[in-house]
Amino acid sequence: KNSVCGPSEFSTARSPQQKPPMSFVAAESLLVAGGAASLMVPQHEGWPSRLAAQRTALLFPMASVPRQSRSRLAGSRSYTGGGSGRASTSVRAEPPHAAPGVVILGGGAAGLLAAVTAGRRGRRVTVLEKNPDIGAKIRISGGGRCNFTNISHNLPVSYHSSGSRGSVPEEPGGESAFVRGVLARYPPGEFIELVESNGVGYHEKKLGQLFSDGKSPEAAGRIVEMLRRECHNAGVEIRTNCTVTGISRADGSADDPEGARFFVDCEGGGGESRGSPYRVPASSVVVASGGLSFAKSCGSTDLSHRIAASFGLRVHGVRPGLVPLVWREGDAEWAKDLSGVSMEVRATVRAASFLENMLFTHRGVSGPVVLQISSYWDQAGGEPVAFDLVPDAEEEKLLQWLRKEHKSKRNAEARCLVRQLFTERFADVFWQEYGATALGVAPEAKLRDVPQMQLRHLAALLKRWEMHFGGTEGYPKAEVTCGGLAIEALCPDTLEALEQPGLYFVGEAVDVTGWLGGYNFQWAWSSGYTAGIAC
């Protein structure tokens, strides 16, 4: 197959006389994919698929262009043989006549969609999964309800790479053009059609977020079982409890299986080889094992980063994303009284800005708006996060209101200005620590003691309350891992490494991070599909 990124040669099938020199699975491609997770939000009526398709067409006009090489996933029920939705019980030598296949490292969202896509194309596919079962992150996402995609108009601009954390581009360019191209090949409407064809109910909550119907954890489990069923129908073998320890390039010796360009070092995953290392030859490798978030519950590791580094590919900006922020040590004392307080604010870091709820915790702040802005926050640079505490009013309008209150309530306590805007708990702490200082008065001052010209300082503070944080809650609380393999190292049409022919990366392994609300799942589906049609 040839692409704009260069030729990719595929080996022919082994002759019947040739016998494999070791126990192995012949592999033409090997995928390492990442997972994603989203936030649970209030429910309302579902979004009809017809309208979803219309919105997809508006967002991605490229998606309507016919693609000869594209095989349709949705609605297919044909069984091509050779696979099972259950884990294999042995690591066996493939029959000599078996054609090289695709080996996918990671049975998460991107890996499973890549497996289905490659299987539908007639590839022989094996999924190697470290955990006892596939879809670990899918099962816990959205509080167990699985926010599997997003159909809002924000989709094309809701992704960033670590090279531009403060940028939310409105026009194609940089990583925006890279991501748009991948999303256009497999937009949300395609996955929605796959969901519908499998009889999985879903509904829209807010901001375009689509969730699987039902209670937790059965709702998320339906998405996993749908993907397992599609893998089975596509002839995909799923092998669990299989740990990949490394990948090396074949040296072309006479002992190498015909067409092998890589060897994958594995442990576990089957019968006689369980507990002892073995090697899987592969003619192509697509790496997809995700990032570092949810290590305890999902077994996440830095495998994809180590593989990239071992081949001389640049990995940068790796850090927790969509994660709560924690106070600096000096701020913890006064802030602890606010634990449990929730309020709507606008959070801003450089050019990135989000309007959502913020929740004070005993260690810092969380809630949707904090998770969103955390992916853009530079901890090393020590930059503050600016919070607009009155996002529904312009600063001048707010100043006019403060002046009116100052004039009409001269004998009232000055703190009444903020008590009218916020809950008493937050208002009193904010006034004691910040408000009185901004006005240049004592906390117990009356409004008559406040010079009118000082009101402008309070209005400015309310519209831009800058807070410095000591760090994040880390990977155990992070929804995603930011950073990863630099997008400049990948062909945008195939997600193949430009300097390493036959090596692919998808999902969370790539330096592409989406907003909260199903965007990271959509990146997983789209990137998995892109690699699946190329490998």
Buried (B, 14 or more C-beta within 10 A) or exposed (E): EEEEBEEBEBBEBBEEEEEBEEBBBBBBBBBBBBBBBBBBBEBEEBBEBEEBBEBBEEBBEEBEEEEEEBBEBBEBEEEBEBBBBEBBEEBBBBEBEBBBBBBBBBBBBBBBBBBBBBBBBEBBBBBBBBBEBBBBBBBBBBBBBBBBBBBBEBBBBBBBBBBBBBBBBEEBEBBBEBBBBBBBBBBBBBBBBBBBBBEBEBBBBEBBBBBBBBEBBEBBBBBBBBBBBBBBBBBBBBBBBBBBEBBEBBEEEEEBBBBBBBBBBBBBBBEEBBEEEBBBBBBBBBBBBBBBBBBEEBBBBBBBBBBBEEBEBEBEBBBBBBBBBBBBEEBBEBBBBBEEBBBBBBBBBBEBBBBBBBBBBEBBBBBBBBBBBBBBBEBEEEBBBBBBBBBEBEBEEBBBBBBEBBEEBEEBBBBBBBBEBBEEBBBBBBBBEBBBBBBEBEBEBBBEBBEEEBBBBBBBBBBBBEBEBBBBBBBEBBBBBBBBBBBBBBBBBBBBBBEBBBBBBBBBBBBBBBBBBBBBBBBBBBBBBBBBBBB
